[in-house]
């Protein structure tokens, strides 16, 4: 925390990261699902990814990764 504050104090800059829009979020989900070989149809994957984003911290790369990890566990792939 100290380093974050000193960065802001020294340079007067604050970095923020905007959440991705829905299309970008779904692209991340599709990529991760392909890498992990998740056997769901595109429609089901997108529907469930949207539900996940609504129920867990919104759309982000992190929530996409957590969603794929959840699916792997649910489908017995781990």
HELIX and SHEET records of a PDB file:
HELIX    1   1 UNK A    2  UNK A   11  1                                  10    
HELIX    2   2 UNK A   22  UNK A   35  1                                  14    
HELIX    3   3 UNK A   42  UNK A   55  1                                  14    
HELIX    4   4 UNK A   61  UNK A   74  1                                  14    
END                                                                             
